[in-house]
Amino acid sequence: MNGVERGLRRLALSDERTVQSVLAEPDPSRRELDPKGQALVRLGALLSIGAATVSLRYTVELAFAAGATEGEIFDVLLVIGPAVGHARLVAAAPRLALALGYDVDDAED
């Protein structure tokens, strides 16, 4: 059994030590994704669950610090769109805009 299978099995079985290890955010250097990829994936997850703007802002800052561009951050929203659907996509857009420092409610298109 490889490490991925072992990890998935332990999580699926709700192994307390494994779950706590994941939730405690262990050393990012032990991840396959680089810090930018980690931040972008986290942003996608937060957008998909309707997280608060403050959580998005923090994660956007992490992504910028890891070298992500504004375009890559916007792409995260575009990529999750088909998976989350119309309502969630439209609801997430203004929160992501605020996290990026834009107030789309005041903008004219």
C-alpha positions in Angstrom: 0.0 0.0 0.0 1.5 3.4 -1.0 1.4 6.6 1.0 -1.5 8.1 -0.8 -3.7 5.0 -0.4 -2.7 4.7 3.3 -3.5 8.4 3.9 -6.9 8.2 2.1 -7.7 5.0 4.0 -6.9 6.6 7.4 -8.9 9.7 6.6 -11.9 7.6 5.4 -11.7 5.6 8.6 -11.6 8.9 10.6 -8.3 8.0 12.2 -8.0 10.6 14.8 -4.3 11.1 14.6 -4.4 11.5 10.8 -7.4 13.8 10.8 -5.8 16.0 13.5 -2.5 16.1 11.5 -4.3 17.3 8.4 -6.3 19.9 10.2 -3.3 21.2 12.1 -1.7 22.1 8.8 1.6 20.2 9.0 4.8 21.4 7.5 3.9 22.6 3.9 7.3 21.4 2.6 5.9 17.8 3.0 3.3 18.5 0.4 3.5 17.7 -3.3 2.1 21.1 -4.3 4.2 24.1 -4.0 3.1 27.0 -1.7 1.4 28.8 -4.6 -0.5 25.7 -5.7 -1.5 25.1 -2.1 -2.9 28.6 -1.7 -4.8 28.5 -4.9 -6.4 25.1 -4.1 -7.3 26.4 -0.6 -8.9 29.5 -2.3 -10.9 27.3 -4.6 -12.1 25.2 -1.6 -13.1 28.4 0.3 -14.9 29.9 -2.7 -16.8 26.6 -3.3 -18.1 26.5 0.3 -19.1 30.1 0.5 -16.5 31.2 3.0 -16.4 34.7 4.5 -14.6 37.5 2.7 -12.1 37.7 5.6 -11.1 34.1 5.0 -10.8 34.8 1.2 -8.7 37.9 1.9 -6.3 36.0 4.1 -5.9 33.2 1.5 -5.5 35.7 -1.3 -2.6 37.3 0.7 -1.1 33.9 1.1 -1.4 33.3 -2.7 0.2 36.6 -3.5 3.0 36.0 -1.0 3.6 32.6 -2.8 3.9 34.4 -6.2 0.4 34.0 -7.6 -0.9 36.7 -9.9 -4.3 38.4 -9.8 -5.1 36.6 -13.0 -4.3 33.2 -11.5 -6.5 34.0 -8.5 -9.4 35.0 -10.8 -8.8 31.8 -12.8 -9.5 29.8 -9.6 -13.0 31.2 -9.6 -13.4 30.4 -13.3 -12.2 26.9 -12.9 -14.5 26.1 -10.0 -17.5 27.7 -11.7 -18.7 24.6 -13.6 -18.4 22.5 -10.4 -20.2 24.9 -8.0 -22.9 26.2 -10.4 -24.4 29.5 -11.3 -25.7 30.6 -7.8 -22.4 29.8 -6.0 -20.3 31.3 -8.7 -22.3 34.6 -8.8 -22.3 34.8 -4.9 -18.5 34.2 -4.7 -17.5 36.8 -7.3 -18.1 39.9 -5.2 -16.5 38.3 -2.1 -13.4 37.5 -4.1 -13.4 41.0 -5.6 -13.4 42.5 -2.1 -10.6 40.1 -1.1 -8.6 41.5 -4.0 -9.5 45.1 -3.1 -12.2 45.8 -5.6 -15.7 46.9 -4.9 -17.7 45.6 -7.8 -21.0 47.0 -6.5 -19.8 50.5 -7.2 -18.4 49.7 -10.6 -20.1 50.5 -13.9 -19.5 48.1 -16.7 
